[in-house]
Amino acid sequence: MEGRLRREMSRKIHITSVDRDRLLKLIGKEREFNSVISKQYLKNLEEELTNAQILTSEEIPKDVITMNSKILLRDMDANEEMVYTLVYPAEANLAEDKISVLAPVGTAILGYREGDIIEWKVPDGIINLKVEKILYQPEAAGDYHL
């Protein structure tokens, strides 16, 4: 699937109930307004959310990428590091390294944990990204309002 990672079939991502509800509402709006985002892409994200392990904000492990998390990723092939904050589309700003959850790499990292390797399909092949560290996770910091 385009811009998506390959996950083990038995593996489920972890997501907070608040993030899941907000993302499902966002998917509905994208469909309603005939978004340029591929319908199959939205369907894949929706399936992933439906199959995710849903936890409260207080229960989510501190090493899981949630919305508004700031993470350090390593491109395993190029051995380059990058820092991103995963945000909703309205807050996306590449100059500030804020990537939308609806961008392919944004969707790819959602729900993953420190140490995980993500195989992300791009037009030129596959990029292997390792989640090196979560620099900030709102739930771990007690910032449940984000």
C-alpha positions as CSV (number, residue, x, y, z in Angstrom):
1,M,0.0,0.0,0.0
2,E,1.3,3.4,-0.9
3,G,3.0,5.4,1.8
4,R,2.2,2.8,4.4
5,L,4.3,0.4,6.3
6,R,4.3,-3.3,6.5
7,R,3.2,-4.5,9.9
8,E,3.2,-7.9,11.3
9,M,-0.4,-9.2,10.9
10,S,-0.7,-10.1,14.6
11,R,0.6,-6.8,15.7
12,K,-1.7,-4.0,16.7
13,I,-0.8,-0.4,17.2
14,H,-1.6,1.3,20.4
15,I,-3.7,4.5,20.3
16,T,-5.5,6.6,22.8
17,S,-9.3,6.7,22.6
18,V,-9.2,10.5,22.2
19,D,-6.7,10.2,19.2
20,R,-8.8,7.5,17.6
21,D,-12.0,9.4,17.8
22,R,-10.4,12.6,16.5
23,L,-8.8,10.7,13.6
24,L,-12.0,8.9,12.6
25,K,-13.8,12.2,12.6
26,L,-11.0,13.7,10.4
27,I,-11.3,10.8,8.0
28,G,-15.0,11.4,7.7
29,K,-14.4,15.1,6.9
30,E,-11.8,14.2,4.3
31,R,-14.2,11.9,2.6
32,E,-17.1,14.4,2.8
33,F,-15.1,17.1,1.2
34,N,-13.7,14.8,-1.6
35,S,-10.2,15.3,-0.3
36,V,-7.2,14.8,-2.6
37,I,-6.1,12.1,-0.2
38,S,-6.7,8.7,-1.8
39,K,-9.9,6.9,-0.7
40,Q,-7.9,3.7,-0.4
41,Y,-5.4,5.5,1.8
42,L,-8.1,6.8,4.1
43,K,-9.7,3.3,4.2
44,N,-6.3,1.8,5.2
45,L,-5.9,4.3,8.0
46,E,-9.5,3.7,9.2
47,E,-8.9,-0.1,9.2
48,E,-5.7,0.4,11.2
49,L,-7.6,2.6,13.8
50,T,-10.4,0.1,14.0
51,N,-8.0,-2.8,14.7
52,A,-5.8,-0.8,17.1
53,Q,-5.5,-1.5,20.8
54,I,-7.5,1.4,22.3
55,L,-6.3,2.8,25.7
56,T,-7.1,5.8,27.8
57,S,-4.6,8.6,27.8
58,E,-3.4,7.5,31.2
59,E,-2.9,3.9,30.1
60,I,-0.9,4.5,26.9
61,P,2.7,3.3,27.3
62,K,5.3,6.2,27.4
63,D,7.2,4.7,24.4
64,V,4.3,4.9,21.9
65,I,4.0,7.5,19.3
66,T,0.7,9.4,19.8
67,M,-0.6,12.6,18.3
68,N,1.6,15.6,19.1
69,S,4.5,13.3,20.0
70,K,8.0,14.6,19.1
71,I,10.2,11.7,17.8
72,L,13.7,11.0,16.7
73,L,13.7,8.7,13.7
74,R,16.7,7.2,11.9
75,D,16.7,6.4,8.2
76,M,18.5,3.0,8.5
77,D,19.6,3.0,4.9
78,A,21.1,6.6,4.8
79,N,22.0,6.5,8.5
80,E,20.5,9.9,8.9
81,E,18.5,11.2,11.9
82,M,15.4,13.3,11.7
83,V,13.1,14.8,14.4
84,Y,9.4,15.3,13.7
85,T,6.3,16.2,15.7
86,L,3.2,14.3,14.6
87,V,0.3,16.7,14.3
88,Y,-3.2,17.1,12.8
89,P,-3.3,18.6,9.3
90,A,-4.1,22.2,10.4
91,E,-0.9,22.3,12.5
92,A,1.4,20.8,9.9
93,N,4.4,22.9,9.0
94,L,7.5,21.3,7.4
95,A,9.7,24.3,8.3
96,E,9.0,23.5,12.0
97,D,9.3,19.7,11.4
98,K,5.6,19.2,12.2
99,I,4.2,16.5,9.9
100,S,0.5,15.8,9.4
101,V,-0.9,12.5,10.5
102,L,-2.4,12.3,7.0
103,A,1.0,12.6,5.3
104,P,2.3,9.2,4.4
105,V,5.2,9.2,6.9
106,G,2.8,10.6,9.5
107,T,0.4,7.8,9.2
108,A,3.3,5.3,9.0
109,I,4.7,6.2,12.4
110,L,1.4,6.5,14.4
111,G,1.2,4.0,17.2
112,Y,4.7,2.7,16.8
113,R,7.1,2.3,19.8
114,E,10.7,3.2,20.5
115,G,13.0,0.6,18.9
116,D,10.5,-0.4,16.2
117,I,11.5,-0.4,12.6
118,I,9.0,0.8,10.0
119,E,9.2,-0.3,6.4
120,W,7.8,2.7,4.5
121,K,7.0,2.3,0.8
122,V,7.9,5.3,-1.3
123,P,7.9,5.7,-5.1
124,D,11.6,4.7,-5.3
125,G,11.3,1.6,-3.1
126,I,11.2,1.1,0.7
127,I,12.8,3.2,3.4
128,N,13.5,1.6,6.7
129,L,12.9,4.0,9.6
130,K,13.8,3.2,13.2
131,V,12.0,4.9,16.1
132,E,15.1,5.9,18.1
133,K,13.5,7.9,20.8
134,I,10.3,9.6,21.8
135,L,11.5,13.1,22.8
136,Y,8.0,14.2,24.0
137,Q,4.7,12.4,24.4
138,P,1.8,14.5,25.6
139,E,0.3,11.6,27.7
140,A,3.6,10.8,29.4
141,A,3.9,14.5,30.3
142,G,0.4,14.7,31.6
143,D,-0.7,17.0,28.8
144,Y,-4.0,15.3,28.1
145,H,-5.6,18.4,26.6
146,L,-3.6,18.3,23.3
